[in-house]
Amino acid sequence: MHVHGCSWKYFLVAHFRLEALLLNTTDELKTYLHSPPDLLIYPFGQENNGEEAIIYLSSITDTERLEESIKRPLNQYFADPLNHEYLLFDIKRSGLEIAKQLDVICGYLFKGNVVWISQELGSAFAFDLLQWSDRSQSGPDTELSLTGPKDAFIENIDQNLAMVRRRIANENLVIQQFSVGTTSRIKTYMIYLNNGAYSHLVEDLTSRLNAIHADLVMDTSQLVTLLSDSWMRFSLFPVYQSTERPDKATPAVIEGRILILMDGTPIGLVLPTTFIALCQTPDDYYFPAITGSFFRFIRITGMMVSVLLPSLYIALTSYNQNVIRIQFMLAIAASREGVPYPVYVEVIIMMILMEFINEATVRLPKIVGGTATIVGGLIIGTAAAQSHLISNIMIIVTAATAIGSYTAPNQSIGIGLRIYSYLLVIVTVPFGLFGLILGSGLLMLHVSHLNSWGVPYLAPVTTSEWRKLLQDTFVILPKKLTLFRSKRRTKFKEQQL
């Protein structure tokens, strides 16, 4: 509906009963909110006695739409009520009638609504004119892609929801809204497919989201800590999947998992997850099956190298020299000539220095971060080797370990593997290869006992779903071959019947 060029399509239509009139609402509201600088009150009427007023927070309100859709029509009405009575009728019908109570009015103001208090109508109306100062949509920062879509989640939850709806245009898409945080009241969406998601998980997450009593929840990483059981918080490996890519979150929803979006953060949560899911990237499916399988194999191999290589180097050079060829052992001995420290001290020093470089690269500004990385590499690579503090082979081991850890597509699991590599080094120092095997066995035992909201962490490797194991775990089958296998299984079932 348009009135003199004014659009009312943004406003909700609903009606509620009022019980009292507010003559001093503006003064009471200023006191109640401690007179914030962005609280603006626009009075109407010839007497200007505050009986007619528009109240809004300028920091989160679209002032252009406010001027065009509300202020201008109301000014016309109060200038000539008889000739512009239809304007008042349209404004009343376009607003959401609310209770004239301080807490109710403040609740609507905090959500970007404009509240019109009308003494003439004896009512208060709220108009949704929310406008956050969001950054423009750009590509992902932490999950870069060689091909595929370049859009990424941003801090605006409604725009993030639009990205999901753009990819899942289905009537079975269910979106539940929650307010998280007793003080912050951050809008949160739980997104899943009806009759496609885990029903017990939907009920469990609904009850947990409603039971959160924290004052302030700023990010989905804090939210998942509040949603998790106590044992999950002490695990080195994440039992959730965080992503900023819509093309990674929407396939998870179609698979039957649950996506949680939170206002003010560009990271979405996918629950439940598995170790294999954390090793996958959308790029695996944008390339041919053989190429995607090769990328995934390289990725998993690099993650294994980052965990095992430092401990393996200590075991082979200090305790189990008879396992390697004599020529290689002589090369290692020649490289370590003049190094005053044992091998395990050399490994620990280099691993800690790499952690220093990683942390400095993340925390420093982009302009300085590249310089810090180059300087750190020169110090570790050239100066340390020439001064005989470390060996040349140790530089290769350190570089291979660092590069292998960077192949993890999920930062949380990459950090967990790096921490566990320190634990493996501690076990390997007194026991050699036996300690490495023992530590690796304990790692597998720990991971195999993990579950993500009822789903085994190593599924489908540790489950009986062998078809999924062959189709999309360590290798990716071509789509036509997958469809052929599905049709063949269907025909076989029909013959059995």
C-alpha positions in Angstrom: 0.0 0.0 0.0 1.3 3.4 -0.9 0.2 6.8 0.5 1.8 9.9 -1.2 4.8 7.8 -2.2 5.1 6.2 1.3 5.6 2.5 1.5 4.1 0.5 4.3 5.2 -3.0 3.3 7.8 -3.1 6.2 5.3 -2.9 9.0 3.5 -5.8 10.8 -0.2 -5.8 11.4 -1.5 -6.9 14.8 -3.6 -5.5 17.6 -3.5 -5.7 21.4 -5.7 -4.2 24.1 -4.3 -1.3 26.2 -5.1 -0.6 29.8 -3.7 2.8 30.7 -2.7 6.1 29.1 0.8 7.5 29.4 1.0 11.3 29.6 4.6 11.5 30.9 6.1 8.5 29.0 8.9 10.5 27.5 10.3 11.7 30.8 9.9 8.3 32.4 11.5 6.6 29.5 14.5 8.9 29.6 15.0 8.1 33.3 14.4 4.4 32.7 17.1 4.3 30.0 19.5 6.7 31.8 19.1 9.3 28.9 21.2 7.6 26.2 22.5 10.0 23.5 20.9 8.0 20.7 17.4 8.1 22.2 15.5 10.7 20.1 12.0 11.9 20.8 10.1 13.7 18.1 6.9 15.5 19.4 3.8 16.2 17.3 0.9 18.6 17.8 0.4 22.3 17.9 0.7 22.6 21.6 3.8 20.4 21.6 3.0 19.0 25.1 4.4 15.5 24.5 1.0 13.9 24.2 2.0 12.8 20.6 5.5 11.7 20.1 7.7 9.3 18.1 10.5 7.6 20.0 13.4 5.7 18.5 17.1 4.9 18.8 18.9 6.7 16.0 21.9 4.2 16.1 19.8 1.3 14.9 16.9 2.9 13.1 16.6 3.6 9.4 16.0 7.4 9.6 15.3 7.8 5.9 12.4 5.4 6.0 11.3 7.0 9.2 11.1 10.4 7.6 9.3 9.2 4.5 6.9 6.7 6.0 6.0 8.1 9.4 7.1 11.7 10.1 5.9 13.3 6.9 2.4 11.7 6.9 2.0 12.6 10.6 3.0 16.1 10.0 0.5 16.4 7.2 -2.2 15.0 9.5 -1.6 17.3 12.4 -1.4 20.3 10.0 -4.8 19.5 8.6 -6.6 16.6 10.5 -9.9 16.8 8.5 -8.4 16.6 5.1 -5.8 14.0 6.0 -7.7 11.7 8.3 -7.0 8.7 6.0 -3.2 9.1 6.8 -3.9 8.4 10.4 -5.9 5.4 9.5 -3.2 4.0 7.3 -0.5 4.6 9.9 -2.6 2.9 12.6 -3.2 -0.1 10.4 0.4 -0.4 9.4 1.8 -0.5 13.0 1.9 -3.1 15.6 -0.2 -2.0 18.6 1.7 -2.6 21.8 1.2 -2.2 25.6 2.2 1.3 26.9 4.6 -0.1 29.5 8.2 0.9 29.9 9.7 -2.6 29.6 7.5 -3.4 26.5 8.4 -0.1 24.8 12.1 -0.5 25.6 12.0 -4.1 24.2 10.8 -2.8 20.9 13.2 0.1 20.8 16.2 -2.3 21.3 15.0 -4.2 18.2 15.1 -1.2 16.0 11.4 -0.3 16.2 10.0 3.2 16.1 7.4 3.7 18.8 4.6 6.2 18.2 2.7 7.2 21.4 -0.7 8.7 20.5 -2.7 10.4 23.2 -5.5 11.0 20.6 -5.8 7.3 19.9 -5.0 6.2 23.4 -2.5 3.7 22.0 1.1 3.0 21.2 2.3 1.5 17.9 5.6 0.0 16.9 7.1 0.1 13.4 9.9 -2.1 12.3 12.6 0.2 10.9 15.7 -1.7 12.0 19.0 -0.9 10.3 22.3 -2.3 11.6 25.6 -0.9 10.4 26.8 -4.1 8.8 29.9 -4.6 6.7 29.4 -5.5 3.1 29.3 -9.1 2.1 32.6 -10.5 1.0 34.4 -13.8 0.5 35.4 -16.1 3.3 38.6 -15.2 5.3 39.4 -18.4 7.0 38.0 -21.0 4.6 39.3 -20.0 1.3 38.2 -21.7 -1.9 39.8 -22.3 -5.2 36.4 -22.5 -7.0 32.7 -22.4 -6.1 30.7 -19.6 -4.5 32.6 -16.7 -2.9 29.9 -15.5 -0.5 30.3 -15.9 3.3 28.3 -15.3 6.4 28.4 -11.9 7.9 27.3 -10.4 11.3 23.8 -9.8 10.1 21.7 -12.9 10.9 18.9 -12.1 8.5 21.3 -11.8 5.6 22.8 -15.1 6.6 19.4 -16.7 6.7 18.8 -15.3 3.2 21.9 -17.1 2.0 20.6 -20.4 3.4 17.1 -19.9 1.9 18.7 -19.1 -1.5 20.2 -22.5 -1.5 17.4 -24.5 0.2 14.1 -23.3 -1.3 12.0 -26.0 0.4 8.8 -26.0 2.4 10.4 -28.5 4.9 13.0 -26.0 6.1 12.3 -25.2 9.7 13.7 -22.1 11.4 13.3 -21.7 15.2 14.1 -18.4 16.8 15.6 -18.0 20.3 16.9 -15.1 22.5 20.2 -16.1 24.0 21.6 -14.3 27.0 19.6 -12.9 29.9 21.2 -9.4 29.3 22.3 -9.5 25.7 19.2 -11.3 24.3 21.0 -12.1 21.0 18.7 -13.4 18.3 19.6 -17.0 17.4 18.2 -19.3 14.7 18.2 -23.1 14.7 17.7 -24.4 11.2 16.9 -27.9 10.1 14.8 -30.0 7.7 11.5 -31.3 9.0 11.5 -35.1 9.2 15.1 -35.0 8.0 17.0 -34.0 11.1 17.7 -36.0 14.2 14.4 -35.6 16.2 16.1 -36.3 19.5 18.8 -33.7 18.8 16.2 -31.1 17.9 14.4 -31.6 21.2 17.7 -31.6 23.1 19.1 -28.5 21.5 15.7 -26.7 22.0 15.7 -27.4 25.7 19.4 -26.4 26.0 19.0 -23.1 24.2 16.0 -22.2 26.4 17.9 -23.2 29.5 20.9 -20.8 28.9 21.1 -18.3 31.7 24.4 -16.6 30.9 24.3 -12.8 30.9 26.2 -12.3 27.7 26.9 -14.6 24.8 28.9 -12.9 22.1 29.9 -15.7 19.6 28.9 -19.1 18.5 32.0 -20.5 20.1 30.8 -19.4 23.5 27.3 -20.7 22.6 28.5 -24.2 21.8 30.4 -24.3 25.1 27.1 -23.6 27.0 25.3 -26.2 24.9 27.9 -28.9 25.3 28.2 -31.4 28.1 31.0 -31.0 30.6 33.2 -33.8 29.1 33.0 -32.1 25.7 34.7 -29.0 27.0 37.8 -30.9 28.0 38.3 -32.7 24.7 41.1 -31.6 22.4 38.9 -32.3 19.3 35.8 -30.3 18.5 32.5 -32.1 18.5 31.0 -29.4 16.4 31.7 -27.9 13.0 32.1 -24.1 12.7 32.0 -22.6 9.2 31.6 -19.2 7.6 30.6 -20.7 4.2 27.0 -21.1 3.2 27.9 -23.7 0.6 29.3 -25.8 3.5 26.5 -25.3 5.9 23.5 -25.9 3.6 24.6 -29.4 2.5 24.9 -30.3 6.1 21.3 -29.3 6.7 20.2 -31.4 3.7 22.1 -34.3 5.2 20.0 -34.1 8.3 22.2 -32.0 10.6 21.3 -28.8 12.4 22.7 -25.3 11.6 22.8 -22.6 14.3 23.2 -19.0 13.3 23.7 -16.2 15.8 23.3 -12.5 15.3 26.5 -10.5 15.5 28.9 -13.3 14.4 29.8 -14.6 10.9 30.4 -18.2 12.1 27.7 -20.8 11.9 27.5 -24.0 13.9 26.8 -27.4 12.4 25.7 -30.2 14.8 26.4 -33.1 15.0 29.7 -33.6 13.3 32.3 -36.3 12.7 36.1 -36.5 12.2 35.5 -37.2 8.5 33.2 -34.2 8.1 35.8 -31.9 9.7 38.3 -33.1 7.0 36.0 -32.3 4.1 35.8 -29.1 2.2 33.3 -27.9 -0.5 36.2 -27.9 -3.0 36.2 -31.7 -2.8 32.9 -31.7 -4.7 33.7 -28.9 -7.1 36.4 -31.0 -8.8 36.2 -34.4 -10.4 35.9 -37.3 -8.0 39.6 -38.4 -8.5 40.9 -34.9 -7.9 38.7 -34.4 -4.9 39.8 -37.8 -3.5 43.4 -36.8 -4.0 43.0 -33.5 -2.2 41.3 -35.3 0.7 44.1 -37.9 0.9 46.7 -35.1 0.9 44.8 -33.3 3.6 44.5 -36.3 5.9 48.1 -37.3 5.3 49.3 -33.8 6.2 47.3 -33.9 9.5 48.9 -37.2 10.4 52.3 -35.9 9.6 51.8 -32.9 11.9 51.0 -35.2 14.8 53.5 -38.0 14.3 56.6 -36.6 12.6 58.2 -34.8 15.6 57.8 -37.9 17.8 58.9 -40.2 15.0 62.1 -38.1 14.5 62.9 -38.3 18.2 62.3 -42.1 18.3 64.4 -42.9 15.2 67.4 -40.7 16.0 67.6 -41.3 19.8 66.3 -44.7 20.6 65.7 -46.9 17.5 68.5 -46.1 15.1 68.5 -49.7 13.8 65.2 -49.2 12.1 66.5 -46.7 9.5 69.2 -47.1 6.9 72.8 -46.6 8.0 73.3 -43.9 5.3 70.4 -41.9 6.5 71.6 -42.2 10.1 75.1 -41.0 9.1 73.5 -38.0 7.4 71.5 -37.1 10.5 74.7 -37.5 12.6 76.6 -35.2 10.3 73.8 -32.6 10.4 73.7 -32.6 14.2 77.5 -32.2 14.5 78.1 -29.3 17.0 74.5 -29.1 18.3 74.8 -29.1 22.1 71.3 -30.3 22.9 69.6 -33.7 22.7 67.2 -34.3 19.9 64.1 -34.0 22.1 65.2 -30.6 23.4 65.8 -29.5 19.8 62.4 -30.6 18.7 60.6 -28.9 21.6 62.4 -25.6 21.1 61.5 -25.6 17.4 57.9 -26.5 18.0 57.5 -23.7 20.6 59.2 -21.2 18.2 56.7 -22.2 15.5 53.9 -21.6 17.9 55.3 -18.1 18.6 55.4 -17.4 14.9 51.8 -18.7 14.4 50.4 -16.6 17.3 52.3 -13.5 16.2 51.1 -13.8 12.6 47.5 -14.0 13.8 47.7 -11.1 16.3 49.7 -8.7 14.3 48.2 -6.4 11.7 48.4 -7.6 8.1 51.0 -5.0 7.2 53.4 -6.2 10.0 52.3 -9.9 10.0 54.1 -10.8 6.8 57.3 -9.2 7.9 57.2 -11.1 11.2 56.7 -14.4 9.4 59.7 -13.7 7.1 61.9 -12.6 10.0 60.9 -15.6 12.1 61.6 -18.0 9.2 65.1 -16.4 8.6 65.9 -16.7 12.3 64.8 -20.3 12.6 66.1 -21.4 9.2 69.4 -19.7 8.7 70.7 -18.1 11.8 69.8 -21.0 14.2 71.4 -23.6 11.8 74.6 -21.6 11.3 75.0 -21.1 15.0 74.6 -24.9 15.6 71.6 -24.5 17.8 69.6 -26.8 15.6 70.4 -29.2 12.8 69.4 -28.7 9.1 67.3 -31.8 9.2 65.4 -30.4 12.1 64.4 -27.4 10.0 62.9 -29.8 7.4 61.0 -31.7 10.1 59.7 -28.4 11.6 58.6 -27.1 8.2 56.9 -30.4 7.3 55.1 -30.4 10.7 53.9 -26.8 10.4 52.7 -27.2 6.7 51.0 -30.5 7.6 49.0 -28.8 10.4 47.9 -26.1 8.0 46.2 -28.6 5.8 43.4 -29.1 8.4 40.3 -27.4 6.9 39.0 -26.8 10.4 41.1 -24.6 12.7 39.8 -26.2 15.9 40.9 -29.7 14.9 44.2 -28.4 13.7 44.9 -26.8 17.1 43.8 -30.1 18.8 46.2 -32.1 16.7 49.1 -29.7 17.4 48.5 -29.9 21.2 48.4 -33.7 21.0 51.7 -33.7 19.1 53.3 -32.3 22.3 51.8 -35.1 24.4 53.2 -37.6 21.9 56.6 -36.1 22.2 56.4 -36.4 26.0 55.5 -40.0 25.8 58.2 -40.8 23.1 61.1 -39.2 25.0 61.5 -42.0 27.6 60.2 -45.0 25.5 61.1 -44.3 21.9 59.0 -46.1 19.2 57.1 -48.0 21.9 56.0 -44.7 23.5 55.0 -43.4 20.1 52.8 -46.5 19.4 51.4 -46.3 22.9 50.5 -42.6 22.5 49.0 -43.2 19.1 46.9 -46.0 20.5 45.6 -43.8 23.3 44.8 -41.1 20.7 42.7 -43.6 18.7 41.1 -44.9 21.8 40.1 -41.4 22.9 38.8 -40.4 19.5 36.8 -43.6 19.0 35.0 -43.0 22.3 34.0 -39.5 21.4 30.5 -38.8 20.2 28.9 -35.6 18.9 25.4 -35.4 20.4 24.9 -39.1 20.1 26.7 -39.6 16.7 30.0 -41.6 16.9 33.0 -39.3 16.1 34.6 -41.8 13.7 31.4 -42.6 11.9 31.0 -44.3 9.4 34.4 -46.0 10.0 33.3 -47.4 13.4 29.7 -48.1 12.3 28.1 -50.7 10.0 27.3 -48.1 7.3 29.9 -49.6 4.9 28.2 -48.0 1.8 28.9 -44.5 3.1 32.4 -45.6 4.0 33.0 -46.5 0.3 31.2 -43.6 -1.2 32.3 -40.5 0.7 34.8 -41.0 3.4 38.5 -41.3 2.4 37.6 -41.3 -1.3 34.8 -39.7 -3.4 32.9 -41.8 -5.9 31.7 -40.2 -9.1 28.1 -39.1 -9.0 27.0 -41.4 -11.9 28.6 -44.4 -10.2 26.8 -43.5 -6.9 23.5 -43.3 -8.7 24.1 -46.6 -10.5 24.9 -48.3 -7.2 21.6 -46.8 -5.7 19.6 -48.0 -8.7 21.2 -51.5 -8.6 20.4 -51.8 -4.9 16.8 -50.8 -5.6 16.4 -53.4 -8.3 17.9 -56.0 -6.1 15.4 -55.2 -3.3 12.5 -55.4 -5.8 13.7 -58.8 -7.0 13.9 -60.0 -3.4 10.3 -58.9 -2.8 
